[in-house]
């Protein structure tokens, strides 16, 4: 049994990070527009961060370029969400004081 990725289906792996980026872009846009990130859960963000790092490691060790690209995109977008959540929560606390 071969462990090499199926070259005929490689396009599926390339579409996934594009769709993921689009989905997260809309989420980031909505958060910036409303200046509210309360709906984002810290546990969710932490899990996604860990998943991205693990995928980067796995993709690097196994030389799976598609997985590496997906994981880096996921990591970057997740870091943006974490920054936004932290920023807006900090603003909310300052407003309350």
Number of C-alpha atoms within 10 A of each C-alpha: 3 5 6 9 11 9 8 7 9 11 11 11 15 15 13 14 19 13 11 14 17 12 11 18 14 11 16 19 11 13 19 15 9 9 17 17 20 13 8 15 11 13 9 10 16 14 11 17 20 13 15 22 17 14 21 23 15 15 18 13 10 13 13 15 14 18 22 22 17 22 24 16 18 23 20 14 19 19 16 14 21 18 12 19 23 15 14 17 16 12 13 14 9 9 8 7 5
